[in-house]
């Protein structure tokens, strides 16, 4: 089996369960945004809380997934390496849990929702359950236990979905103070399920604290934490800034409503995000494993080309069929935000390329560059959002996301070619990206409002999609490649 086929298989095994799980989880969005469920303001408050959770999750995991993969491949005592990484995560989680619970009321007040104190405590435990389980799940990936990995992933997400359905259809009442609380309660119970299913692995764990190893791991991990934290700034700070800045000149309800509309439409870029997530699950251990392969650079280059083909195809399918994908958000109150979808889709294409490139600084042990790039992106995110939100609202956040991810992609390529050069096929990559953008742009110039279905629009966009697929087939010649193989 070739190395590329192996990567594809690992993507299907580990990423497949993640894709299915995330897709099922994303199917909660139509439920949350349905007319009988949450208002745009309520969905906005849910989105804001989960934005803050994303920040804490990066810190609580402390970069130990990547650190574990990096160190375990070099270590003779694999079990000790895991125990050390898990011990670091446990210590960090214990400290943060105490702080979050102790200052829960102050945090709720800062969120402009004093009544959310209980939810803050719940989220403290959700974070600890998820962070500790993530490293245990990384160990399953290393030990090549895909069936168990998939079962735990899908059990967690399935429980969350079932509880959401029960709570919303059976207990959600108009005027109740606990309405959004049902979403958080379902998450708490589902998150607690993971450590229960991983109890055998937890019982095998032995607390380890080798000061030299801890110091070495921490030095490797800190830039990753910083990069991850900055990355989350790029990913979710727009929701936080929208709520704070719009509430300053409007009501809190209006601000949260705008966040709800933007967040719901942001979800329409999920297919690219889902593929990127699945790819990263398989690619990181795969790339590390190819480090000693003499043809590693050719492999990395081919992976990048095929990756770009997939994400640009997803971009084109969604952007040409907005009239269809809008029904993912069944409440027309949210549809005013559909205009941000093509911008965010393209932004995620660039983010995916950046993630694919990022292997260079991990392989070269120059993780500080990942931190520099992410921090630069975070500064640009803050600057653009603060500048654009007062003028054009959430459209400014979408434009900022696009500009930041494009800049990070370019910066990563520039520094990567200096420190760990990989000869990517820029002609092919550029051609696929530009072709997808041009075809989408021409379609929107011909028919400006693509949110309403017409047969002429369907036929035209179908032809554009076939043209793009034809370009791929003409350049890649997959049949000829298979015959050679």
C-alpha positions as CSV (number, residue, x, y, z in Angstrom):
1,X,0.0,0.0,0.0
2,X,1.4,3.4,-1.0
3,X,1.9,6.1,1.6
4,X,-0.8,8.3,0.0
5,X,-3.2,5.4,0.1
6,X,-2.3,4.9,3.8
7,X,-3.1,8.5,4.5
8,X,-6.4,8.2,2.7
9,X,-7.2,5.1,4.8
10,X,-6.3,6.8,8.1
11,X,-8.3,9.9,7.1
12,X,-11.3,7.6,6.4
13,X,-10.9,5.7,9.7
14,X,-10.1,8.4,12.2
15,X,-11.4,11.4,10.3
16,X,-14.5,9.5,9.2
17,X,-15.8,9.1,12.7
18,X,-15.0,12.7,13.3
19,X,-16.8,13.9,10.2
20,X,-19.9,11.8,10.9
21,X,-19.8,13.0,14.5
22,X,-19.3,16.6,13.7
23,X,-21.9,16.4,10.9
24,X,-24.4,15.0,13.4
25,X,-23.5,17.7,15.9
26,X,-23.9,20.4,13.2
27,X,-27.3,19.0,12.5
28,X,-28.3,20.5,15.8
29,X,-28.0,24.0,14.1
30,X,-31.2,23.5,12.1
31,X,-32.8,22.4,15.4
32,X,-31.5,25.4,17.3
33,X,-32.5,27.9,14.6
34,X,-35.9,26.4,13.8
35,X,-38.8,28.9,14.4
36,X,-40.1,26.8,17.3
37,X,-36.7,26.7,19.1
38,X,-34.3,29.5,20.0
39,X,-34.6,33.1,18.9
40,X,-31.6,34.7,17.1
41,X,-30.7,36.4,20.4
42,X,-30.8,33.1,22.3
43,X,-28.7,31.4,19.7
44,X,-26.3,34.3,19.8
45,X,-25.8,33.9,23.6
46,X,-25.2,30.1,23.1
47,X,-22.6,31.0,20.4
48,X,-20.9,33.5,22.6
49,X,-20.5,31.1,25.5
50,X,-19.0,28.4,23.2
51,X,-16.6,31.0,21.8
52,X,-15.2,31.5,25.3
53,X,-15.0,27.8,25.8
54,X,-12.8,27.5,22.7
55,X,-10.2,29.8,24.3
56,X,-10.1,27.7,27.5
57,X,-9.9,24.4,25.6
58,X,-6.7,25.4,23.9
59,X,-5.1,26.2,27.2
60,X,-6.4,23.2,29.1
61,X,-5.1,20.7,26.5
62,X,-1.8,22.6,26.6
63,X,-0.5,21.5,23.2
64,X,0.0,18.0,24.5
65,X,-1.6,16.1,21.6
66,X,1.1,17.3,19.1
67,X,3.7,17.1,21.9
68,X,2.8,13.5,22.6
69,X,3.0,12.5,18.9
70,X,6.4,14.2,18.6
71,X,7.9,12.7,21.7
72,X,6.5,9.2,21.6
73,X,8.1,8.6,18.2
74,X,11.5,9.3,19.8
75,X,11.0,7.6,23.1
76,X,11.9,4.0,24.0
77,X,9.4,4.0,26.9
78,X,6.1,4.9,25.2
79,X,4.0,4.5,28.3
80,X,6.1,6.8,30.4
81,X,5.9,9.4,27.6
82,X,2.1,9.3,27.7
83,X,2.0,9.3,31.5
84,X,4.2,12.4,31.6
85,X,2.1,14.3,29.0
86,X,-1.2,13.3,30.7
87,X,0.2,14.4,34.1
88,X,0.9,17.9,32.7
89,X,-2.6,18.1,31.4
90,X,-4.1,17.0,34.7
91,X,-2.2,19.6,36.7
92,X,-3.2,22.4,34.3
93,X,-6.8,21.3,34.4
94,X,-7.0,21.1,38.2
95,X,-5.7,24.7,38.5
96,X,-8.1,26.1,35.9
97,X,-11.1,24.1,37.4
98,X,-10.6,25.6,40.8
99,X,-10.2,29.2,39.4
100,X,-13.3,28.9,37.2
101,X,-15.5,27.5,39.9
102,X,-14.2,30.0,42.5
103,X,-14.8,33.0,40.2
104,X,-17.9,31.7,38.5
105,X,-20.2,34.6,39.6
106,X,-17.7,37.3,38.5
107,X,-17.3,35.6,35.1
108,X,-21.1,35.5,34.7
109,X,-21.3,39.2,35.6
110,X,-18.6,39.9,33.0
111,X,-20.7,38.0,30.4
112,X,-23.6,40.5,31.1
113,X,-25.6,37.5,32.3
114,X,-25.4,37.2,36.1
115,X,-27.9,34.4,36.0
116,X,-25.4,32.2,34.1
117,X,-23.3,31.4,37.2
118,X,-24.5,27.7,37.2
119,X,-23.6,27.5,33.5
120,X,-20.1,28.8,34.1
121,X,-19.6,26.0,36.6
122,X,-21.0,23.4,34.2
123,X,-18.6,24.6,31.5
124,X,-15.7,24.3,33.9
125,X,-16.4,20.6,34.2
126,X,-17.2,20.2,30.5
127,X,-13.7,21.7,29.7
128,X,-11.9,19.3,32.1
129,X,-13.7,16.2,30.8
130,X,-13.1,17.2,27.1
131,X,-9.4,18.2,27.6
132,X,-8.4,15.1,29.5
133,X,-10.3,12.9,27.2
134,X,-8.7,14.4,24.1
135,X,-5.2,13.2,25.1
136,X,-6.5,9.8,25.9
137,X,-8.1,9.7,22.4
138,X,-4.8,10.8,20.9
139,X,-3.2,7.8,22.5
140,X,-5.9,5.6,20.8
141,X,-4.9,7.1,17.5
142,X,-1.2,6.3,18.2
143,X,-2.0,2.8,19.2
144,X,-4.1,2.4,16.0
145,X,-7.4,1.5,17.7
146,X,-9.8,3.1,15.2
147,X,-12.9,1.1,16.1
148,X,-12.7,2.1,19.8
149,X,-11.8,5.7,18.8
150,X,-14.9,5.9,16.5
151,X,-17.2,4.3,19.1
152,X,-16.2,6.7,21.8
153,X,-16.5,9.7,19.5
154,X,-19.9,8.8,18.2
155,X,-21.2,7.8,21.6
156,X,-20.3,11.2,23.0
157,X,-21.9,13.1,20.1
158,X,-24.9,10.7,19.8
159,X,-25.7,11.2,23.5
160,X,-25.4,15.0,23.1
161,X,-27.8,15.0,20.1
162,X,-30.4,12.6,21.8
163,X,-30.4,14.7,25.0
164,X,-30.8,17.9,22.9
165,X,-33.8,16.4,21.1
166,X,-35.4,15.3,24.3
167,X,-34.9,18.6,26.1
168,X,-36.0,20.8,23.3
169,X,-39.0,18.9,22.1
170,X,-40.2,17.9,25.6
171,X,-39.1,20.6,28.1
172,X,-38.4,23.8,26.2
173,X,-40.9,26.4,27.3
174,X,-41.5,30.0,26.2
175,X,-40.5,32.5,28.9
176,X,-38.5,29.9,30.9
177,X,-35.2,31.2,32.4
178,X,-33.6,27.8,31.7
179,X,-34.1,27.7,27.9
180,X,-30.5,27.8,26.7
181,X,-29.5,25.8,29.8
182,X,-30.8,22.6,28.2
183,X,-28.1,22.9,25.5
184,X,-25.4,23.2,28.2
185,X,-26.8,20.4,30.3
186,X,-26.9,18.0,27.4
187,X,-23.2,18.9,26.7
188,X,-22.2,18.3,30.3
189,X,-23.7,14.8,30.4
190,X,-22.3,13.9,27.0
191,X,-18.8,15.1,28.0
192,X,-18.9,13.1,31.2
193,X,-19.5,10.0,29.1
194,X,-16.1,10.1,27.5
195,X,-14.0,9.5,30.7
196,X,-16.4,6.8,31.6
197,X,-15.8,4.9,28.4
198,X,-12.1,5.5,28.7
199,X,-12.0,4.3,32.3
200,X,-9.6,1.3,31.5
201,X,-7.0,3.7,30.1
202,X,-7.4,6.0,33.1
203,X,-6.8,3.1,35.5
204,X,-3.6,2.3,33.7
205,X,-2.3,5.8,34.1
206,X,0.4,6.5,36.6
207,X,1.2,10.1,37.6
208,X,4.7,11.0,36.4
209,X,6.7,14.1,36.9
210,X,10.2,14.1,35.5
211,X,11.4,17.7,35.8
212,X,13.7,17.4,32.8
213,X,11.1,15.8,30.6
214,X,8.4,18.3,31.8
215,X,10.7,21.2,30.9
216,X,11.5,19.8,27.5
217,X,7.8,19.0,26.7
218,X,6.7,22.4,28.0
219,X,9.3,24.2,25.8
220,X,8.0,22.3,22.8
221,X,4.3,22.8,23.7
222,X,4.3,26.5,24.7
223,X,4.6,27.9,21.2
224,X,1.8,25.5,20.2
225,X,-0.4,26.7,23.0
226,X,0.4,30.3,22.0
227,X,-0.3,29.5,18.3
228,X,-3.5,27.7,19.3
229,X,-4.7,30.5,21.5
230,X,-4.0,33.0,18.7
231,X,-5.7,30.7,16.3
232,X,-8.8,30.7,18.4
233,X,-8.7,34.5,18.5
234,X,-8.8,34.3,14.7
235,X,-11.6,31.8,14.7
236,X,-14.1,33.0,17.3
237,X,-13.1,36.4,18.7
238,X,-15.4,38.0,16.1
239,X,-18.4,36.7,18.0
240,X,-17.1,38.1,21.2
241,X,-16.3,41.5,19.7
242,X,-19.6,41.7,17.8
243,X,-21.5,41.1,21.1
244,X,-19.5,43.7,23.1
245,X,-19.2,46.4,20.4
246,X,-22.7,46.2,19.1
247,X,-24.1,46.1,22.6
248,X,-22.3,49.4,23.3
249,X,-24.4,51.3,20.8
250,X,-27.5,49.1,20.8
251,X,-29.4,46.8,23.2
252,X,-27.8,43.5,24.4
253,X,-30.6,41.6,22.7
254,X,-29.8,43.2,19.3
255,X,-26.1,42.5,19.7
256,X,-26.7,38.8,20.5
257,X,-29.2,38.6,17.7
258,X,-26.6,39.8,15.2
259,X,-24.1,37.2,16.7
260,X,-26.8,34.5,16.3
261,X,-27.3,35.4,12.6
262,X,-23.6,35.5,11.9
263,X,-22.9,32.3,13.8
264,X,-25.6,30.3,12.0
265,X,-24.4,31.4,8.6
266,X,-20.8,30.7,9.6
267,X,-21.9,27.1,10.0
268,X,-22.6,26.9,6.3
269,X,-18.8,26.6,5.8
270,X,-18.9,23.4,7.8
271,X,-18.2,21.0,5.0
272,X,-14.7,22.5,4.4
273,X,-14.2,22.7,8.1
274,X,-15.2,19.0,8.6
275,X,-12.9,17.8,5.9
276,X,-10.0,19.9,7.4
277,X,-10.7,18.4,10.8
278,X,-10.7,14.9,9.5
279,X,-7.6,15.5,7.5
280,X,-5.7,16.9,10.5
281,X,-6.6,13.9,12.6
282,X,-4.9,11.6,10.1
283,X,-2.3,13.9,8.7
284,X,-0.3,14.9,11.8
285,X,0.8,11.4,12.8
286,X,1.2,10.5,9.1
287,X,3.5,13.4,8.4
288,X,5.7,12.7,11.4
289,X,5.9,9.1,10.3
290,X,7.2,10.1,6.9
291,X,10.0,12.2,8.4
292,X,12.7,9.6,7.5
293,X,11.3,8.8,4.1
294,X,13.7,10.0,1.3
295,X,10.7,11.0,-0.8
296,X,8.9,12.8,2.0
297,X,8.9,16.2,0.2
298,X,7.3,14.7,-2.9
299,X,4.7,13.1,-0.7
300,X,4.0,16.4,1.2
301,X,3.6,18.2,-2.1
302,X,1.2,15.6,-3.6
303,X,-0.9,15.7,-0.4
304,X,-1.1,19.5,-0.6
305,X,-2.3,19.4,-4.3
306,X,-5.0,16.8,-3.6
307,X,-6.0,18.6,-0.5
308,X,-6.5,21.8,-2.5
309,X,-8.6,20.0,-5.1
310,X,-11.0,18.7,-2.4
311,X,-11.4,22.0,-0.5
312,X,-11.9,24.1,-3.7
313,X,-14.5,21.6,-5.0
314,X,-16.4,21.9,-1.7
315,X,-16.2,25.7,-1.9
316,X,-17.6,25.7,-5.4
317,X,-20.4,23.2,-4.6
318,X,-21.7,25.3,-1.7
319,X,-21.2,28.7,-3.1
320,X,-23.0,27.7,-6.3
321,X,-25.9,26.2,-4.4
322,X,-26.7,28.7,-1.7
323,X,-30.4,28.5,-2.5
324,X,-30.2,24.9,-1.4
325,X,-27.8,25.1,1.6
326,X,-29.8,28.0,3.1
327,X,-32.4,25.4,4.3
328,X,-29.7,24.2,6.7
329,X,-31.0,27.2,8.7
330,X,-34.8,26.8,8.5
331,X,-35.7,30.1,10.1
332,X,-35.9,33.0,7.5
333,X,-34.9,35.4,10.3
334,X,-31.3,34.2,9.8
335,X,-31.2,34.4,6.0
336,X,-30.1,38.0,5.9
337,X,-26.6,36.7,6.8
338,X,-26.2,34.4,3.7
339,X,-24.1,37.1,2.0
340,X,-21.1,36.2,4.3
341,X,-21.1,32.5,3.3
342,X,-18.9,32.6,0.1
343,X,-16.4,34.9,1.9
344,X,-16.1,32.5,4.9
345,X,-15.9,29.4,2.6
346,X,-12.9,30.9,0.8
347,X,-11.4,31.9,4.1
348,X,-11.6,28.3,5.2
349,X,-9.9,27.1,2.0
350,X,-6.9,29.3,2.9
351,X,-7.0,28.1,6.5
352,X,-6.9,24.5,5.4
353,X,-3.9,25.2,3.2
354,X,-2.2,26.9,6.2
355,X,-2.9,23.9,8.4
356,X,-1.4,21.6,5.7
357,X,1.7,23.8,5.5
358,X,2.1,24.0,9.2
359,X,3.8,20.6,9.4
360,X,7.1,22.3,8.4
361,X,7.6,24.0,11.7
362,X,6.6,21.0,13.7
363,X,9.0,18.7,11.8
364,X,11.8,21.3,12.0
365,X,11.2,21.8,15.7
366,X,10.6,25.5,15.0
367,X,7.1,25.7,16.6
368,X,7.9,29.3,17.6
369,X,7.2,30.3,13.9
370,X,3.7,28.8,14.3
371,X,3.2,31.1,17.3
372,X,4.6,34.1,15.4
373,X,2.2,33.6,12.4
374,X,-0.8,32.9,14.6
375,X,0.0,36.0,16.8
376,X,0.3,38.1,13.7
377,X,-3.0,36.8,12.5
378,X,-4.6,37.5,15.9
379,X,-3.4,41.1,15.8
380,X,-4.8,41.5,12.3
381,X,-8.1,39.9,13.4
382,X,-8.5,42.3,16.3
383,X,-7.5,45.3,14.2
384,X,-9.8,44.5,11.3
385,X,-12.8,43.5,13.5
386,X,-12.5,46.6,15.7
387,X,-12.2,48.8,12.6
388,X,-15.0,47.2,10.5
389,X,-17.7,46.0,12.9
390,X,-18.9,49.6,13.8
391,X,-19.1,50.3,10.0
392,X,-20.6,47.1,8.5
393,X,-21.4,44.8,11.4
394,X,-20.8,41.1,10.9
395,X,-19.9,41.6,7.3
396,X,-16.7,43.2,8.6
397,X,-16.0,40.1,10.7
398,X,-16.3,37.9,7.6
399,X,-14.0,40.1,5.6
400,X,-11.5,40.1,8.5
401,X,-11.6,36.3,8.6
402,X,-10.8,36.1,4.9
403,X,-7.9,38.6,5.1
404,X,-6.4,37.0,8.1
405,X,-6.4,33.4,6.9
406,X,-5.0,34.5,3.5
407,X,-2.2,36.4,5.2
408,X,-1.4,33.4,7.5
409,X,-1.2,31.1,4.5
410,X,1.2,33.4,2.7
411,X,3.4,34.0,5.8
412,X,3.6,30.2,6.5
413,X,4.7,29.5,2.9
414,X,7.3,32.2,3.1
415,X,9.0,31.1,6.3
416,X,8.5,27.4,5.4
417,X,10.5,27.8,2.2
418,X,13.3,29.3,4.3
419,X,13.5,26.8,7.1
420,X,12.0,23.5,5.8
421,X,11.6,23.9,2.0
422,X,8.9,21.8,0.3
423,X,8.5,22.3,-3.4
424,X,4.7,22.6,-3.7
425,X,3.1,22.6,-7.2
426,X,2.1,26.3,-7.0
427,X,0.9,26.3,-10.6
428,X,-1.7,23.6,-10.0
429,X,-2.7,24.9,-6.6
430,X,-3.1,28.5,-8.0
431,X,-5.0,27.3,-11.0
432,X,-7.5,25.3,-8.9
433,X,-8.1,28.2,-6.5
434,X,-8.4,30.9,-9.1
435,X,-10.7,28.7,-11.3
436,X,-13.0,28.1,-8.4
437,X,-13.1,31.8,-7.5
438,X,-13.6,32.9,-11.2
439,X,-16.5,30.4,-11.8
440,X,-18.2,31.4,-8.6
441,X,-17.7,35.1,-9.4
442,X,-19.1,34.8,-12.9
443,X,-22.2,33.0,-11.6
444,X,-22.9,35.8,-9.1
445,X,-22.4,38.5,-11.7
446,X,-24.9,36.8,-14.0
447,X,-27.5,36.2,-11.2
448,X,-26.9,38.5,-8.2
449,X,-29.5,37.0,-5.9
450,X,-28.6,33.3,-5.7
451,X,-30.7,32.6,-2.6
452,X,-33.8,31.9,-4.7
453,X,-34.0,28.7,-6.8
454,X,-34.7,28.9,-10.5
455,X,-34.1,26.2,-13.1
456,X,-31.9,28.5,-15.2
457,X,-29.7,29.1,-12.1
458,X,-29.6,25.4,-11.4
459,X,-28.5,24.5,-15.0
460,X,-25.9,27.4,-15.2
461,X,-24.3,26.5,-11.9
462,X,-24.3,22.8,-12.8
463,X,-22.4,23.6,-16.0
464,X,-19.9,25.7,-14.0
465,X,-19.3,22.8,-11.6
466,X,-18.8,20.4,-14.5
467,X,-16.3,22.8,-16.0
468,X,-14.3,22.8,-12.8
469,X,-14.3,19.0,-12.5
470,X,-13.2,18.9,-16.2
471,X,-10.2,21.1,-15.4
472,X,-9.2,18.8,-12.5
473,X,-9.6,15.6,-14.7
474,X,-7.7,17.2,-17.6
475,X,-4.7,18.2,-15.4
476,X,-4.5,15.2,-13.0
477,X,-5.4,12.5,-15.5
478,X,-6.5,10.1,-12.7
479,X,-7.2,7.1,-15.0
480,X,-3.7,7.3,-16.5
481,X,-2.2,7.5,-12.9
482,X,-4.2,4.4,-11.9
483,X,-2.9,2.4,-14.9
484,X,0.7,3.4,-14.0
485,X,0.1,2.4,-10.4
